[in-house]
């Protein structure tokens, strides 16, 4: 994918009811850990996409999209195979993706299997007020602790993403009485928010802070894995409701990770 592809692709994806992906496509064409591939027609116009993000030993595959006129031609499979090859060449031992109903048979045919499910929850924003005093704005000195928490939770090396997105305006951390970081949320430019907290009470405090920032009349989303039964139950008690769910598929080596420490994603092509 080249910068010159972005205008046409953004318009075509928006017209196909996939939402405004412009800022996401701009990011993947310029970020060194992302490999963004396209298929082009005879006039060199891109009409299909696929992206893989290299998070150390784990590659995240996403944005596998084909314009309606090009579907059922094998292009989606070819692009998926191309980004898998990029991940293999980079040394990724595990590949992960979140599948739509339409895409799932393609991925299962390439050796992926359902690992678990993401449950996307929504809640109304809260009135401004005094929140948990342990939640504060991000400081650059927090990055090492955040990266360690993130690696333990995801089994991935996402320091490159935390460094790219974390700022005092976009991120909050939760600290313990000794000043150590025990959880965080980092927002991406397109709105997703990676949220990590091994403790259910810490996660609830971070998500409540997000709701206060949003304010009444706006909705906030969180992405919790189905494995996290205790967390899902407590969020339902806090007024969160399920909006939708989708399967997380994996291929390759098993991950050493903590799915119950994950409460939100940058998006489903980054984790």
C-alpha positions as semicolon CSV with decimal commas, in nm:
position;residue;x (nm);y (nm);z (nm)
1;X;0,000;0,000;0,000
2;X;0,128;0,345;-0,097
3;X;0,020;0,689;0,021
4;X;-0,121;0,752;-0,327
5;X;-0,366;0,464;-0,272
6;X;-0,529;0,621;0,032
7;X;-0,782;0,857;-0,125
8;X;-0,940;0,590;-0,343
9;X;-0,927;0,318;-0,080
10;X;-1,071;0,537;0,196
11;X;-1,363;0,640;-0,023
12;X;-1,431;0,285;-0,141
13;X;-1,417;0,137;0,210
14;X;-1,648;0,409;0,344
15;X;-1,894;0,346;0,059
16;X;-1,891;-0,024;0,152
17;X;-2,011;0,060;0,507
18;X;-1,678;-0,028;0,668
19;X;-1,650;0,314;0,830
20;X;-1,393;0,590;0,798
21;X;-1,056;0,411;0,785
22;X;-0,846;0,703;0,660
23;X;-0,642;0,764;0,977
24;X;-0,586;0,388;1,018
25;X;-0,459;0,348;0,662
26;X;-0,233;0,648;0,702
27;X;-0,084;0,486;1,010
28;X;-0,017;0,146;0,855
29;X;0,145;0,291;0,543
30;X;0,398;0,477;0,758
31;X;0,459;0,256;1,061
32;X;0,762;0,024;1,036
33;X;0,597;-0,268;1,218
34;X;0,298;-0,275;0,979
35;X;0,290;-0,444;0,640
36;X;-0,003;-0,320;0,432
37;X;-0,072;-0,493;0,100
38;X;-0,315;-0,413;-0,181
39;X;-0,443;-0,571;-0,499
40;X;-0,467;-0,341;-0,801
41;X;-0,664;-0,349;-1,124
42;X;-0,535;-0,292;-1,476
43;X;-0,524;0,082;-1,416
44;X;-0,313;0,039;-1,100
45;X;-0,605;0,129;-0,875
46;X;-0,615;-0,051;-0,541
47;X;-0,939;-0,243;-0,481
48;X;-0,846;-0,478;-0,195
49;X;-0,639;-0,460;0,123
50;X;-0,478;-0,669;0,397
51;X;-0,258;-0,564;0,688
52;X;-0,032;-0,747;0,931
53;X;0,117;-0,582;1,240
54;X;0,435;-0,738;1,380
55;X;0,417;-0,745;1,760
56;X;0,736;-0,936;1,830
57;X;0,653;-1,309;1,819
58;X;0,289;-1,239;1,727
59;X;0,146;-1,108;1,401
60;X;-0,199;-0,949;1,392
61;X;-0,384;-0,978;1,060
62;X;-0,670;-0,744;0,975
63;X;-0,837;-0,503;0,732
64;X;-0,882;-0,785;0,481
65;X;-1,121;-0,604;0,251
66;X;-1,214;-0,654;-0,115
67;X;-1,433;-0,417;-0,316
68;X;-1,767;-0,579;-0,407
69;X;-1,677;-0,618;-0,775
70;X;-1,364;-0,815;-0,688
71;X;-1,514;-1,062;-0,441
72;X;-1,521;-1,439;-0,492
73;X;-1,217;-1,411;-0,718
74;X;-0,954;-1,541;-0,475
75;X;-0,808;-1,195;-0,414
76;X;-0,889;-1,196;-0,042
77;X;-0,719;-1,530;0,004
78;X;-0,417;-1,418;-0,198
79;X;-0,376;-1,100;0,009
80;X;-0,415;-1,292;0,334
81;X;-0,149;-1,536;0,219
82;X;0,077;-1,243;0,130
83;X;0,060;-1,088;0,477
84;X;0,103;-1,430;0,640
85;X;0,424;-1,465;0,439
86;X;0,537;-1,123;0,566
87;X;0,474;-1,232;0,925
88;X;0,654;-1,563;0,875
89;X;0,953;-1,384;0,724
90;X;0,965;-1,151;1,026
91;X;0,983;-1,447;1,265
92;X;0,629;-1,441;1,405
93;X;0,546;-1,773;1,571
94;X;0,177;-1,702;1,628
95;X;-0,077;-1,530;1,403
96;X;-0,398;-1,380;1,539
97;X;-0,704;-1,222;1,379
98;X;-1,066;-1,135;1,453
99;X;-1,300;-1,280;1,194
100;X;-1,627;-1,167;1,044
101;X;-1,887;-1,430;0,958
102;X;-1,801;-1,388;0,590
103;X;-1,426;-1,414;0,642
104;X;-1,412;-1,699;0,890
105;X;-1,425;-1,986;0,634
106;X;-1,132;-1,829;0,446
107;X;-0,918;-1,811;0,759
108;X;-1,008;-2,159;0,876
109;X;-0,905;-2,285;0,533
110;X;-0,564;-2,126;0,594
111;X;-0,515;-2,312;0,922
112;X;-0,664;-2,070;1,176
113;X;-0,887;-2,199;1,455
114;X;-1,111;-2,025;1,708
115;X;-0,912;-1,945;2,022
116;X;-1,178;-1,745;2,210
117;X;-1,429;-1,463;2,152
118;X;-1,421;-1,087;2,198
119;X;-1,728;-0,937;2,362
120;X;-1,768;-0,568;2,283
121;X;-1,952;-0,382;2,558
122;X;-2,102;-0,033;2,561
123;X;-2,192;0,202;2,845
124;X;-2,322;0,556;2,880
125;X;-2,080;0,829;2,980
126;X;-2,087;0,948;3,339
127;X;-2,123;1,300;3,480
128;X;-1,798;1,474;3,569
129;X;-1,694;1,420;3,924
130;X;-1,424;1,295;4,150
131;X;-1,304;0,959;4,026
132;X;-1,056;0,712;4,164
133;X;-0,750;0,919;4,268
134;X;-0,521;0,638;4,156
135;X;-0,603;0,711;3,790
136;X;-0,381;0,985;3,647
137;X;-0,244;1,112;3,316
138;X;0,035;0,922;3,145
139;X;0,396;1,029;3,190
140;X;0,679;0,913;2,960
141;X;0,850;0,745;3,255
142;X;0,549;0,506;3,274
143;X;0,633;0,335;2,944
144;X;0,861;0,055;3,076
145;X;0,606;-0,055;3,337
146;X;0,323;-0,033;3,084
147;X;0,517;-0,241;2,833
148;X;0,583;-0,509;3,095
149;X;0,214;-0,523;3,193
150;X;0,114;-0,534;2,828
151;X;0,355;-0,815;2,740
152;X;0,233;-1,029;3,030
153;X;-0,131;-0,972;2,932
154;X;-0,103;-1,019;2,554
155;X;0,203;-1,238;2,505
156;X;0,315;-0,977;2,250
157;X;0,571;-0,700;2,223
158;X;0,363;-0,387;2,160
159;X;0,613;-0,130;2,285
160;X;0,621;0,021;1,937
161;X;0,246;0,088;1,956
162;X;0,251;0,220;2,311
163;X;0,533;0,457;2,216
164;X;0,346;0,570;1,904
165;X;0,015;0,647;2,077
166;X;0,075;0,720;2,445
167;X;0,063;1,086;2,550
168;X;-0,079;1,281;2,848
169;X;-0,384;1,363;2,636
170;X;-0,451;1,012;2,503
171;X;-0,359;0,790;2,796
172;X;-0,430;0,722;3,163
173;X;-0,253;0,494;3,407
174;X;-0,356;0,354;3,742
175;X;-0,086;0,352;4,008
176;X;-0,061;0,174;4,341
177;X;0,034;0,331;4,672
178;X;0,404;0,289;4,588
179;X;0,372;0,468;4,255
180;X;0,385;0,151;4,044
181;X;0,166;0,120;3,734
182;X;-0,099;-0,152;3,768
183;X;-0,312;-0,073;3,465
184;X;-0,353;0,167;3,174
185;X;-0,556;0,278;2,876
186;X;-0,394;0,416;2,559
187;X;-0,621;0,566;2,295
188;X;-0,544;0,547;1,923
189;X;-0,617;0,836;1,681
190;X;-0,914;0,650;1,530
191;X;-1,077;0,599;1,870
192;X;-0,983;0,249;1,987
193;X;-0,827;0,214;2,329
194;X;-0,592;-0,063;2,441
195;X;-0,681;-0,123;2,805
196;X;-0,476;-0,354;3,029
197;X;-0,536;-0,432;3,397
198;X;-0,477;-0,769;3,565
199;X;-0,714;-0,675;3,850
200;X;-1,091;-0,642;3,800
201;X;-1,118;-0,346;4,043
202;X;-0,834;-0,166;3,862
203;X;-1,001;-0,223;3,525
204;X;-1,332;-0,091;3,658
205;X;-1,159;0,224;3,783
206;X;-0,992;0,288;3,447
207;X;-1,313;0,226;3,252
208;X;-1,511;0,450;3,489
209;X;-1,256;0,726;3,426
210;X;-1,312;0,683;3,051
211;X;-1,686;0,718;3,105
212;X;-1,637;1,042;3,299
213;X;-1,419;1,184;3,022
214;X;-1,690;1,097;2,767
215;X;-1,968;1,253;2,975
216;X;-2,346;1,202;2,962
217;X;-2,499;1,152;2,619
218;X;-2,197;0,972;2,477
219;X;-2,119;0,603;2,473
220;X;-1,796;0,425;2,562
221;X;-1,684;0,084;2,441
222;X;-1,470;-0,187;2,593
223;X;-1,353;-0,519;2,446
224;X;-1,343;-0,809;2,692
225;X;-1,257;-1,170;2,617
226;X;-1,515;-1,436;2,689
227;X;-1,264;-1,609;2,919
228;X;-1,297;-1,318;3,163
229;X;-1,619;-1,431;3,328
230;X;-1,567;-1,237;3,650
231;X;-1,486;-0,917;3,463
232;X;-1,786;-0,947;3,234
233;X;-2,016;-0,999;3,532
234;X;-1,885;-0,693;3,715
235;X;-1,909;-0,471;3,406
236;X;-2,271;-0,579;3,356
237;X;-2,330;-0,475;3,718
238;X;-2,173;-0,134;3,633
239;X;-2,419;-0,074;3,350
240;X;-2,225;-0,210;3,052
241;X;-2,422;-0,400;2,787
242;X;-2,307;-0,631;2,510
243;X;-2,309;-0,469;2,165
244;X;-2,162;-0,753;1,961
245;X;-1,910;-1,034;1,970
246;X;-1,665;-1,187;1,725
247;X;-1,431;-1,486;1,727
248;X;-1,057;-1,449;1,783
249;X;-0,873;-1,699;1,562
250;X;-0,511;-1,809;1,597
251;X;-0,255;-2,014;1,406
252;X;0,086;-2,138;1,521
253;X;0,244;-2,162;1,865
254;X;0,029;-2,132;2,176
255;X;0,049;-1,797;2,353
256;X;0,157;-1,737;2,710
257;X;-0,093;-1,462;2,789
258;X;-0,359;-1,345;3,037
259;X;-0,688;-1,291;2,853
260;X;-0,862;-1,172;3,170
261;X;-0,619;-0,875;3,187
262;X;-0,735;-0,735;2,849
263;X;-1,025;-0,485;2,850
264;X;-0,993;-0,297;2,519
265;X;-0,814;-0,292;2,185
266;X;-0,645;-0,039;1,956
267;X;-0,846;-0,213;1,684
268;X;-0,885;-0,564;1,551
269;X;-0,577;-0,540;1,327
270;X;-0,340;-0,435;1,608
271;X;-0,482;-0,603;1,916
